[in-house]
Amino acid sequence: MFFFLYLSPSPHILISPAHSPHQDPHEPPLNVPFLPPLPSAGERSLVEVRQQLTDATNVAGRALAAGAKKGLQTLMEPMEPTEFGWFDALTALISVGMFYFDVVSDSLLAYSMYSDPSTQNWFLSTVLLLVIPLVIVNGFSVYWYWFDEKVCEPEGMCYRTPRVSPGVWAFRILSHILLQANILRYMDLLYYGYKSRRKGQVCTEARAGLEQHPDKFSLAADRLKQKQGLANARTADCHNYQKLWIHAERDAANVDLLASLLQDAPQLILQLYIMAHTVPAQALQGEISQTLMFQILSVAASLVAMSWSVSSFSRSTRLAEPTLGNLSPAGLLILTLGHFCSIAPQVLCFALFSTKYMIIFVVVISCHWLAASFFVIVQVVCCPNPVRLGATFTHDVRKGPCNRLDDVAFSASFGLVLLYTFIDVGGAAPKIQGSVFHFLRLVEEACMITFWYLTTDQDMWYHWVPLAMVPGFFVVGVLLVCAYYFCAHPDRRNRSLTV
């Protein structure tokens, strides 16, 4: 009977081997598949939190990638040339900050040199190279204010500005007496830029109102003409403020460039000349004086100010001519770095060569400047580019360039620019001009640094530093110029490129 019960197919009676009474309870059951234990509530919450963090990280990564791509496109796209925007205001504020940083660093250097017996003899030269150029620049700025209001002809290359009250002229004279021409010019830029945006919005709203409510002005013919004249006057007022802003941009760039050429360039050569005499003694003693630290700060500030002023001038000339593409933020940065790498080795070679061959240096740099100034006048008169020429010479009259003394002086200032870096001033074939300039500059730097090295103690370690810096800067500068032309140049798709 028990035998039949054991063979019964009923599941309620069947004795499973897992529950055999002869099996050790500590041994695992036989023929039972392994099932993982179910996660607890805490483990499930950790898994959910981990999954949420992963999803959030992926979403944030995609958002950052999209934002970086959009930001890169914004930096690479040329800014709108017909509207005052955030980039114009930012460049103006950077220029103001750079001007004060340059002047303050030179002032601190002069004070430190007066207190240092080893450099006290150079105190007066440093002060004169700080004050005299600012006086000349402020004199040019006052003259240009008067020229724009009194002499400028509407048919010429300049833009006649509206006459201001005697109170405004008194404020201008006081600002120029305090040597603040750069700041006053950028104040004009910001003011006219803001007015152009504000007047542009008013004109847009007025035109929208005329389109939406034409029946308001469908009265008598005389009243209609009056309203249309009012709208046209508003539009013309907006257009004039836009031209005033662009003209203020060019004037500010001209004043900034002239200040950099007359102040920063000679100050750079002077301080590097002094450092070439004082650094070897300090290197042997193993100490760095406070004056040397201020000299390094002044040299860095002057280099950056010169590079920025040349790039800002190129940007302002492009802004003044609608047919030329406007620079993008990335293009302006690359162009500034390229000018920095062009100016730094040139100034270094000038300073080192002058320590050994002062008379020859004066003769060479004078001939270089005269040749560059003559080159500017020749290409402006004989083979000019009308589009570029009209954007470059901002204070010319209807008779044409080089018929007045101020135009000749302005051409001479461009000759100073070509002492250190290349800039297109409105001539033909700018690519060929730039290539020839960089080749001749490389030959000049190689000759100067070689003659200097041959007359020094070649066993000293610091004499190898300029030999590495000059070609290094040249290579980096060429790479930056190539990157500017092929990646950030606003007219890179055109056959004729301008800088």
VODO-796269 format. One record per residue (C-alpha): residue in three letters; x, y, z. Coordinates in steps of 0.25 Angstrom, whole numbers, plus 5000, padded with zeros to 4 digits. Example, Ala and Ser with C-alpha at 12.3 -4.5 7.8 and 13.67 -1.06 7.14 Angstrom:
# residues 2
ALA504949825031;SER505549965029;
This chain:
# residues 499
MET500050005000;PHE501150105003;PHE501850054991;PHE500650104982;LEU500550234990;TYR502050264986;LEU501750234972;SER500550324971;PRO500650434961;SER499950534971;PRO500850654974;HIS500250664988;ILE500750524991;LEU502050524983;ILE503250524992;SER504350624986;PRO505850584987;ALA506150714992;HIS505350685005;SER505950545006;PRO506150515021;HIS507450455018;GLN508050575012;ASP508950665021;PRO508250795023;HIS509550875022;GLU509750825007;PRO509150904996;PRO507950834989;LEU508050744977;ASN507550774963;VAL507050914967;PRO507351034958;PHE508151154964;LEU507251274965;PRO507951414969;PRO507451484981;LEU506451594979;PRO507051734981;SER506651804993;ALA505951944993;GLY507252014996;GLU507951944985;ARG506851984975;SER506952124979;LEU508452124977;VAL508252074963;GLU507152174960;VAL508052284965;ARG509252234956;GLN508352224944;GLN507852364946;LEU509252424948;THR509752354935;ASP508552414927;ALA508752554933;THR510252544930;ASN509952504915;VAL508952614914;ALA509952714920;GLY511052664911;ARG510152684899;ALA509752824903;LEU511152864906;ALA511652814892;ALA510452884885;GLY510853014893;ALA512253004890;LYS511952984875;LYS511053104875;GLY512053184882;LEU513153144873;GLN512253184861;THR511953314868;LEU513453344870;MET513753304855;GLU512653384849;PRO512953524845;MET512153634853;GLU511053714847;PRO511753834841;THR510553924841;GLU510153914855;PHE510853954868;GLY510853824877;TRP511453764889;PHE512753734882;ASP512953874878;ALA512753924893;LEU513653814898;THR514853844889;ALA514653994893;LEU514653954908;ILE515953864905;SER516653984898;VAL516354074910;GLY516853974920;MET518053944912;PHE518354094911;TYR518354114926;PHE519153984928;ASP520254034919;VAL520354174925;VAL520254124939;SER521354014937;ASP522254124930;SER522054214942;LEU522354114952;LEU523654074944;ALA524054224944;TYR523854234959;SER524654104961;MET525754154952;TYR525854284960;SER526054204973;ASP527054104967;PRO528454154966;SER528854064955;THR527754114946;GLN527654254951;ASN528354314939;TRP527154264930;PHE526054324938;LEU525954454930;SER525954374916;THR524854284921;VAL523954404926;LEU524254484913;LEU523854354904;LEU522554354913;VAL522154494913;ILE522554554899;PRO521854444891;LEU520554474898;VAL520654624896;ILE520854594881;VAL519654494880;ASN518754594888;GLY519154704878;PHE518854614866;SER517454584873;VAL517154734875;TYR517454764861;TRP516654644855;TYR515454694864;TRP515654834857;PHE515854774843;ASP514554684844;GLU513754804847;LYS514354924839;VAL515254864828;CYS514654734824;GLU513854734810;PRO512654644809;GLU513154594795;GLY514554554801;MET514954434808;CYS514654484822;TYR513354504829;ARG512854644834;THR512454634848;PRO511354734854;ARG511854854861;VAL511754844876;SER511554954886;PRO512655034893;GLY512454954906;VAL512754824899;TRP514054894892;ALA514454934906;PHE514354794911;ARG515154744899;ILE516254844902;LEU516354814917;SER516354664914;HIS517554684904;ILE518254764913;LEU518154644923;LEU518654554912;GLN517454474911;ALA517154474896;ASN517054324895;ILE515954324906;LEU515254434900;ARG515254374886;TYR514654244892;MET513654314900;ASP513154374886;LEU513154234881;LEU512254184892;TYR511354304892;TYR511054304877;GLY510954154876;TYR509954154887;LYS509154264880;SER509254184867;ARG508554064873;ARG507554154881;LYS507254234868;GLY507154114860;GLN506054054869;VAL505254184868;CYS505354184853;THR504954034852;GLU503754064861;ALA503354184853;ARG503454104840;ALA502553994847;GLY501554094851;LEU501454154837;GLU501254014831;GLN500153974842;HIS499354104842;PRO499454164828;ASP498054224830;LYS498554324841;PHE499354394831;SER498354394819;LEU497854534822;ALA498254664814;ALA499354654805;ASP500154754813;ARG500054684826;LEU500454554819;LYS501654614813;GLN501954674827;LYS501854534833;GLN502654474822;GLY503754574824;LEU503754544839;ALA503954394837;ASN505054424827;ALA505754524836;ARG505754414847;THR506254314837;ALA507354414833;ASP507654444848;CYS507854294850;HIS508754284838;ASN509654404842;TYR509854344856;GLN510354214850;LYS511354294841;LEU511754364854;TRP512054234861;ILE512854184850;HIS513654314848;ALA513854314864;GLU514354164863;ARG515354204852;ASP515854324859;ALA516054244872;ALA516854144865;ASN517654254858;VAL517954314872;ASP518254184878;LEU519154144867;LEU519954274867;ALA520154264882;SER520654124881;LEU521654164870;LEU522154284877;GLN522154234891;ASP522254084892;ALA523154054881;PRO524354154886;GLN524054114900;LEU524153964897;ILE525553984890;LEU526054074902;GLN525653974912;LEU526153854905;TYR527453934903;ILE527553964918;MET527253814921;ALA528353764911;HIS529353844920;THR528753814934;VAL528353674933;PRO529653604931;ALA530153664944;GLN528953624951;ALA529053484945;LEU530453464951;GLN529953514965;GLY528753424964;GLU527753534968;ILE526653604961;SER526453754964;GLN525053824966;THR525453914954;LEU525653794945;MET524253734949;PHE523553874945;GLN524353874932;ILE523853734929;LEU522453784932;SER522653904923;VAL523153824912;ALA522053724912;ALA520953844913;SER521653914901;LEU521653794893;VAL520253754895;ALA519753904893;MET520553914880;SER519953784875;TRP518553814879;SER518653954873;VAL519053904859;SER517953794859;SER516953904864;PHE517353994853;SER517153884842;ARG515753854848;SER515353994848;THR515754014833;ARG514953894830;LEU513753944838;ALA513854074830;GLU513654004816;PRO512453924814;THR513053844803;LEU514153794812;GLY513753674822;ASN513753714836;LEU514653634846;SER514153524855;PRO514553514870;ALA515453394866;GLY516053474854;LEU516353594863;LEU517053504873;ILE517853424863;LEU518253554856;THR518753614869;LEU519553494873;GLY520153494859;HIS520553644860;PHE521153614874;CYS522053504868;SER522453604858;ILE522753724867;ALA523453644878;PRO524653594871;GLN524853714863;VAL524853804875;LEU525853704882;CYS526753704870;PHE526753854870;ALA527053864885;LEU528253764885;PHE528853814872;SER528853964878;THR529653914890;LYS530853884881;TYR530653974869;MET529854094873;ILE530254194862;ILE530054084851;PHE528754054858;VAL528254194857;VAL528654204842;VAL528054064839;ILE526654094846;SER526654234840;CYS526854184825;HIS525854074828;TRP524754174833;LEU524954264821;ALA524954154811;ALA523654104817;SER523054244817;PHE523354264803;PHE522854124799;VAL521454164806;ILE521454294798;VAL521754234785;GLN520754124786;VAL519654214790;VAL519954314779;CYS520354214768;CYS519554084770;PRO518554114780;ASN517354024784;PRO516154124784;VAL515354044794;ARG516454014804;LEU517054154802;GLY515754224805;ALA515654144818;THR517054164822;PHE517254314821;THR516154374829;HIS516554514830;ASP516754544815;VAL516054654806;ARG515454644792;LYS516754674785;GLY517354544788;PRO518454484797;CYS519854544800;ASN519454684796;ARG519554734810;LEU520554724821;ASP519654644830;ASP519554534819;VAL521054534818;ALA521154524833;PHE520154414834;SER520954334823;ALA522154354831;SER521454294843;PHE521054174834;GLY522554164831;LEU522754144846;VAL521754034846;LEU522553964835;LEU523753964844;TYR523153864853;THR522053794845;PHE521253784832;ILE519953854830;ASP519253884817;VAL519054034815;GLY518254034802;GLY519253984791;ALA519153874781;ALA519553734782;PRO519553724798;LYS519953574798;ILE521153604790;GLN521453724799;GLY521353644811;SER522253524806;VAL523353624802;PHE523253694815;HIS523353574824;PHE524553524815;LEU525253654817;ARG524953654832;LEU525553514834;VAL526853554826;GLU526953684835;GLU526753614848;ALA527653504844;CYS528753604841;MET528553684854;ILE528553564863;THR529753504856;PHE530653624858;TRP530153644872;TYR530453504876;LEU531853504869;THR532253624878;THR531753564891;ASP532353454901;GLN531753334894;ASP532053244906;MET530953314914;TRP529653234915;TYR528753354913;HIS529353394900;TRP528653274894;VAL527253314898;PRO527153424887;LEU527653324877;ALA526453234880;MET525453334882;VAL525553414869;PRO525353294860;GLY524353234869;PHE523453354869;PHE523653364854;VAL523153224852;VAL521953244861;GLY521653374854;VAL521653304841;LEU520653194846;LEU519753304852;VAL519753374839;CYS519353244831;ALA518253214841;TYR517753354840;TYR517753354825;PHE517153214823;CYS516253204835;ALA515853344840;HIS516053444829;PRO514653504825;ASP515053514811;ARG515753374810;ARG514853324799;ASN515253444790;ARG516453444781;SER517053574786;LEU517253574801;THR517553694809;VAL518053694824;
